[in-house]
Amino acid sequence: MLKKYQIKTTLATLIILVIVLFSCSSNQETNKVIVFHAGSLSVPLKQMKEEYTKENPNIEIILESAGSIKCARKITDLNRECDIMASADYTIIDELLIPDYTNWNIKFASNEMAIVYHDKSRYSQEINANNWHKILLKDDVIFGRADPNSDPCGYRSVLTSQLAEKYYNIPDFADKIVNKDQEYMRPKEVDLLALLESNTIDYIFLYRSVAQQHGLKYVILPDSVNLKNPELKDFYQTAQFDIIGKKPGTTITKKGQPMVYGITILNNAPHKELAQDFVDFILSKQGGSQIMEKNGQPSIVPTYSETYESIPERLKQYAKPIN
């Protein structure tokens, strides 16, 4: 009888141990947040992750960067599991994810276009805001840009060229830029940094923040060209470019507008509560906002949102309703 009792006790103990281990494993599995984000957010988000996990060591933040359009297509076309989408252009969330994959969007940071280079770039000693357009068109100069169908920086490069054509009064400048050095186009803007650092190319159409984060030189473009100034939105809208749409054979027309980043949580986010907590940290003044500022991407929260009513209560403080 004693042996039978011992066997039953041992079995019961093993069962309880298996349940406890499974429970711990299951909890460990869910204590994570998956973030798809623009390449230009890589540096600040990595710093945010480090700060956030100091206070929340049991939560794993998984960061996956790509061009913002490619991030969206991972969700819509590939059905990839994701909690948070942070886009370099808030309209990507509006056009590709709302209403089927999320129903709200918070605008949270700004940026500007620049021409980025280093000391070994051809004509690096003479390039400036008045002559950059002439230097980029020289036969012995090679420049890179992001793919417009993968990354907002790509179509913003084209829009910047169109605005420069008007601002400097240079006929056909945008077409010449689009048709030159096409072999040095890459899926996202940060992919171009290796080409620059290896002296394969001389210049990049790039966000000013990325140049600052990587200690690179850059030409500050006039506000009429750099997509930074909200007061020039009407002029920016005179530039436009078509990218691939939601479905094969369709297109989306991207018009010039002030550069604004957007962030959302997916409707089917597997870790929704934890995702809200991390977004709260990203947008808070004491957390992510000051990290963004240090990295050259000024916070613009709270900003008016067309989707204010659908924003989770906890996050509504970072947006304003449109009356």
Secondary structure by P-SEA (a helix, b strand, c coil): caaaaaaaaaaaaaaaaaaaaaaaaaaaaacbbbbbbcccaaaaaaaaaaaaaaacccbbbbbbbccaaaaaaaaacccccccbbbbccaaaaacccccccccccccccccccccccccccccccccccccaaaaaacccbbbbbccccccaaaaaaaaaaaaaaaaacccaaaaaaaaccccccccccccaaaaaaacccccccccaaaaaaabbbbbbcccccccccccccccccccccccccccccbbbbbccccbbbbbbbccccccaaaaaaaaaaaaccccaaaaaaaacccccccccccccccccccccccccccc
